[in-house]
Amino acid sequence: MLGALLDPALGPLLGPLLGDVDVLVALIAADHDARTVGPGRGPDTLAPMARTVITFGTFDVFHVGHLKVIQRAAELGDRLVVGVSADELNLRKKDREPVFSEAERMAIVAALKPVDEVFLEESLELKRDYILKFSADVLVMGDDWEGRFDEFRDVCEVVYLPRTPAISTTALIEKISSAT
Ligand code: C2G
């Protein structure tokens, strides 16, 4: 890589070193890419054209369906922001207390590699505000929400991803309860 940029007369002198220098240049380039783009990086280190993805969920009794939607959401951009439903919102939405508290669910989601930022989703009605606040380019949800967020297409892309089959928090709670 570097050899091509150097005066050929220096070749015999630098030749034996170039292998190592090439490796060094490749490592610096890789580190630079990692700091400017890619999941797991904060907004202040992102390139100006970086795409922010936002997704929402309760993520109670965290399971592989949750993990997959988060991984696939992250692949659609450079920065992933996740809104975790407040306990209060979950109670209103599903008419039951979550198994894990909002603080525990936020801690679990925040610890995932593809996640850059987590915030508390306090109301379904605030979705537009959250999208604008985090400058999201893409809103991602599982396809159980198909069509429900199309109204936000004026401010961002809206993508519904297929749900992972045969797994849900409700089924897990039932399975665990019936096993005891
Ligand atoms: N999900 C999935 N596959 C499953 C289960 C869930 O892809 N087998 C996805 C859902 O489609 C959703 C995300 O995982 O996109 C989180 O799911 P829930 O925790 O059930 O979230 P929900 O209660 O639907 O909350 O503002 C919207 C709400 O906060 C969404």
Residues whose N, C-alpha, C, O or C-beta is under 5 A from the ligand:
A	BS01	C2G	F56 G57 T58 F59 D60 G65 H66 V69 S85 M141 G142 D143 D144 P162 R163 T164 P165 I167 S168
